[in-house]
């Protein structure tokens, strides 16, 4: 079946929930994807910050295959070696004491929301259940995470959303101070707004948020679903700031494309989850956790974080070079290999022109080109994209 025939079939049988580009991918390696017609694309999207170790990573594939030959699944009523090993690795390399596994970022955030509320319920503080989130945030598409998302366009059509979520501008500590009350159980934020336009938290802001939470006894939750697992050049985004949350959520790159989410928490809060209080049938299955553990071991063994930092710095300098040449570019921002280019006009035309020339990029918030490639992207591949963007801006 060629790509046109497959696309026609897809348009008949799939729910129309995505505005898909007319490409059918068949294989990939590193930062390169190939479609069914044999065309090649350099990928600066990585499944939206998912395939940090690149496509068809041999080590991850081998770990997956080895485990699949031994054990696919048992109930979480029992222990499995890969799940325990992965949880221990995450605890040993983070602030957290305990881990809850699930299947996605939305589920990880659901778990964080439930844990924060139950923590105060168990203390007999039944009125403390509200959560403050950020304008332009994105936390998922389940009803709780949709309700916690600070973007009207995401919630539109699904009202009424769940009660209990308040919103304040990102990077505005005074607004947060005014909103946090005796009914607030948690503050939920991304260290870098991903879908909200690659906006980095100011260090002083996060320090102020941590201090406010400590003073008021409020739980601090970091959504690191997009920033975690090396995306920013460190294992977790919070490490750039020296500010530690009480709860952190992970997903996306943890499985390098396999469905896994994780909620990490300090013990004094994690103890609110007791047997029967929360669960996930497929959370932390042997196959997925074995693959995720290989992801983390590769990041540690192959010095991926240092490579991502150096490549990210180089990429950002090249984007700044573009900004100096083209008035259409308003700003360049981001950290590591999570970079954004703010345009003065819409970016969809540029995304399409890049795709026509064999480069995949992403546009968020209509005017922000977002670059979230595999962490193994090369400088040569970066240069190729920058040169193409230079030509496109000249043409436009």
N, C-alpha and C positions, 0 to 999 in steps of 0.2 A: 504494500500500500504506500503510495507516494504521499508527500506532505499535504497536498490539496485534498486528496480523498480522506486522509485521516482527520484533517481539520473539519471537513464537512460532516463526518461521522460524529466527531466530538461535539459539534454544535447541535446535533440532534439529540444526543444522549446524556450530556453533562449539564448539571445545573448551571445557569448563567450567572455565576457569582464572581467571575473574574473577567476583566477586560484583557484578554490574552493577545499577545503579539503573534503574528502568523508564522511561527517557527515550531517545528517538531524536533526536539532534541533526542538523539539516540545514544550518544556516548560522550565521554569527557575524560580529560587527564590534566591534573594540575589546574591551571586557570584557563584551559581551553575547552570549549564545547564544540561538538559537531552535530549537525542536523541529519535527517534521514536522506537528504540529497547530497551529503558530503561537504556542505559548506562549513567553514570554521569561524568561530567567534571567540574573542578574548573577553572573559567574563569579569566584569567589575561590579557584579551584583551578588554572586555567591549564594544564590537561593535566599537572598535578603539576609546577609551576614550569618549564613549557616555553614557553608562548606569551607571552613577556615583552613583545613589542611588540603584543600583542593578536591577536585572530582576524582572518583574512583581511586582513592588513596589505597595503595597496596596493603599497608599495614593494617588499616581498619578493615579492609575487605577480608584479609586473612584471619583476623581476630573474630570477625563475624562468622566466617565459614567454620572455623574450629569449634566455636561454641554451638553453632547450629547442628553440628554432627553429634553433640552430646546431650543438649537439653534446651528446648525452646522456652518452655513455660511451666511453672507451678504456681499455685496460689501463694500470696503473701502471708498465708498462715504458716508458711515454712521459710526457712533460710536458704539462700543460694550463695555460692562462693563469689561470683562476679558482682552481685549487688553489694555485698558486705565490703569487698575490696574497693569498689568505686566510692562508697560512702566514706570509708576510712581515708582514701586519698583526698577527697574534698575537705574533710574535717582537718586533716593534717596540713593542708595548704591554704586554709582560710581562717576567719575569726570564729567559725561556727562550731558547735558541739554535736549537732544532730542534723540528719538529712531525711527529707521525705521525697520519694520519687514518684513521678507521674509521667504524662505523655506529651506535654506541650507547655509553652510559656503561659498560656491562659490558665491552664490547670495549676501551674506553680503559683501564679498570682491568686487564684481562688483559694489555694491552701493558705497562703500568707494572710489573706483577708480573714478567713475563718479562724486562723490561729490567733491573730491579734484580738479579735472580738471575744473568743473563748477565754483568752487569758484574763480579761477583766471580769467576764461572767463568773469564772471560777473563784475570783476574789470577792464575789458578792456585789461587784460594782456594775449593776445591771443597766445603768443609764449611759455607760461609757462604751459606745459602739460606733461612733462616727469616724470617718477617715478623710483626711485632707489629701487631695491629689493636686496635680499641676495642670494649668491650662496648656493645651497642645500635647499633653501626655497621651501615650497609647499603652494599654495594659492587656488587651485581648478582646474577644468577641463573645464570650459567655455573658450571661446577664450581669453577674457581679463585676467582671472585669470591664464590660462595656460601660457599666454605671460609673466605674472608676476612671474611665478615659475622658480626658478633657478636650474632646473634639466633637462639636455638635454634629458634623457631617457623618461621623461614625455611629452616633446614637440615633440619628434621624430615621423615623419610621418604625422604631422599636419601643417608643414610649408607651406606657410610663416605665422609666428605668427604676432601679431599686433605690430606695431611700437610704440615706446615711452617708452620702459622699459630698464633700465640699471642695471647691476649687479656688486656687489662688494663682497669680502669675509666677512663673518660674524665675528663679534668681531674685526674688523680692522677699527678703526676710521680714520686713515690717508687715507686709500683707499676711504672711504666715502667722506672725505673732498675733495679729488681730483675729485670725480665724480659729486658731487652736483654743479650745475651751475645756471645761471640766467634762464635757461629753465626748471629747476626741480620744480615740484609742490609739490611732496610728497616723503617721505621715508617710505617704507613699510617693516615691519619686524615682526617676531615672537619672543617674549621674550625667548622662548625655542624652538629651531628647533625640530619639532616632526618627520616628515617623513625624515628630514635631519640627524637624528641620535641622538636625545635627547641631543643636545648641548645647554647649558645654556648661556645666555648673561652675560658677565662680568659687574658688577655694574658700574665700571668706563666707560665702553663702552656706556652703555645706557645713562649715565649722559652726556657723550660727544655728543651723537646723539641728545639729547634734546637741548643742548646748541647750536649745529650747526644749528638745525632747527629754533631756536629762532633768531639767528644772521642773518639767510638768509631769514626768513619769509616763510620757508618751512613747510608744514603740516606733522605731524608725525602720522603714522597709525600703530597701534599694531593689528596684527592678533592673537586674543586670542581664536580662534575656538577650539584649542586643550587644551590650558592652562587655559581657563576660566571655571567658575562655579565649583571651588573647586579643580581642578585637582592637583594644586601645593601645596595645603594646605592653600591657601587663596582664597577668592572669585575670584579675578583676578590676573593673574601673575604679572602685573605691580606693585602690592602692595608690592612685595618683594624688589623692587628697589627704591621706592620713586620717580619714574619718571612717569609722567602722559602724555599720548598721547593726540592728538587732536581728533582722531577718533579711535574707537575700534570695532572689529568685533567678534561676538559670534555665535555659533551654537552648534553642537554635544550635549553636556550634558545639554544644556538649556531645552530641551524637554525630556531628559532621554530616547530617542529612537524615539520620535515623530519628524516629520520634521519641524524644525523652525530655522531661522537665524535672527540675529539682528545686525544692525549697529548703534552704539552710537557715538554721536558727541557733541562738545561744540557748543553753540548757534551761535557764530560769524561765524562758518563754516557751520553749519547745515542750516542756512538761505538761502544758495544757492539752496537748494531743495525747489521749489515752486510748487503749484498745476499743475500737468501735466508733471513735469520735470522727475519724476521717479515713478514707481508703481509696484505692485505685486498683482495679482488677489487673491492668497491664502495667502498672507503675513499677519500673525497675526490673523488667524481665531479664533472664540470664543473657539472652542474645544481645539486647540493646546495651546493657550495662557492660558487657565484655567489650563491645565496640567503643563505648564511651571511655572506658579505662585506657584503651589503646590510644585514643585521641589525646588524652591528658599526658600519657607517658611520652608520646611523640613530641608534644609541645615542650615538655621538660627536657627530654633527651637531646633533641635536635636544635635547641636554642631558638625556637620559633619566635619567642617574644622579642628578643634582641633584633632579630631579622625584621620583624614587623615594625618595631620602633624606627629602625634606620630607613626602611623602605617608606614608611609613612611620612617621615620627615622630608625625604627626597620628593615624594609625591606632592606634599603640601607646598614645597618650594616651587615645583613646576606649575602648580595651579596659581600660586601667587605671581609667577612670571606671566601667566595668561592674563590675570587681572590687570597687571600693569600695561598690557597691550590692548585691552578691549574695554571700552566704556560700558558695555552691556553687563559686565560682571560687577556686582555691588560688594561682594564679600567672599572671602575664603575662610573656612573655619573647620574645626574638628581636631581629633587627636588620634595618633596611631594610624590605622587603616580604616578609620571611620571619619570620612571627610565630606564636607559639603561646600557647594559653590552657589551662593545666592545670586540670582539673576534679576535684572530689572524688568524682564518680561517672562512669559511662560517658557517652560523648558521642554515641553513635549516634542516640539519639532526637532530639537537637538538630539533627544533620545532616539527618535526615528532615524535621523541622518547617521548617527553613530551605528545603529543597528544595520543600516544598509551597507555600511563600510566594515562590518565585522567586529564591532565592539558593542558590548552590552552595558548600559548604564541605567540608572534609575532616577526618577524625578519624584520628589515628595513636596507636599504643600504647594504644588503647581509651579513654583518658581525656584526650587532648590534642587540642583543636581546633586545626587548622593552617590558617593563612591565607597563601596564596602566589598572589595574584592577578596578572593582567597588570600590568606596571609602569606602564601607562597608566590604571590605575583612578583614578576621580575621588573627591574628598572627598565629593561628594554620594552616590556609590555606597557609600562607606565608612559614611557616616551612616545610610543606609538599612539596611545590615546591622546596625549597632550598635543601632539602634532596635528592629529585629526581635528581636535577641538579648535585649534588655532585656525585651521583652514575653514572650518564651519563658521566660526565667528567672523572671519574675513568675508566669507560669502554672504552672510546675513547682513 
